Amino acid sequence: MDAKSIELLKQVKASIKAYEAEERRKDWHEITCRFCHSKFQAHKDWKPQPIMCKGCRVERKAGYKTSPGGEVHYTENQVFHGGGPGTGRRK
């Protein structure tokens, strides 16, 4: 192969890489967090689509600590009002 055809092959390879990168970028779109209104990226194939960013998701998780014996101790409790299932009480 001569130098001209090698240069042409390099250009074709670079254009293919740029096209593939653009196609991968199209799969991601920007979503606004419902809680803190920050922007974050989500993939179009994720089902269900996320509604909150990673920071808000971590903040809202129930905190817990594990003891040396392997037992789990929750650091936060949330009380819900209402009856149990099948008791007939409605909101």
C-alpha positions, 0 to 999 in steps of 0.5 A, spaced: 500 500 500 502 506 498 502 512 503 495 515 500 491 509 501 493 509 508 492 516 509 485 515 506 484 508 510 485 513 517 480 518 515 475 513 513 476 509 520 476 516 524 469 518 520 466 511 522 469 512 530 465 519 530 459 516 527 459 511 532 460 516 538 454 520 535 450 514 535 451 512 542 450 519 544 443 519 541 441 514 546 442 518 552 437 524 554 437 529 559 432 529 565 430 534 570 430 531 577 423 532 580 426 534 587 432 538 586 431 540 579 438 539 577 439 536 570 442 528 569 443 523 564 438 517 562 438 512 557 432 511 553 432 504 554 431 504 561 424 502 564 422 505 568 425 512 566 428 515 573 425 521 576 430 523 581 438 524 580 443 520 584 444 525 590 436 525 591 435 518 591 441 516 596 438 522 600 431 518 601 434 511 602 433 509 609 439 509 613 441 503 616 447 500 620 450 493 620 452 490 627 458 486 628 453 480 629 450 481 622 444 484 625 441 490 621 439 497 625 435 502 622 437 509 624 431 512 621 423 510 622 417 512 618 410 512 620 404 511 616 397 512 618 392 508 616 389 500 617 392 494 615 390 490 608 383 488 609 381 492 615 376 496 611 379 503 613 381 507 607 384 514 607 
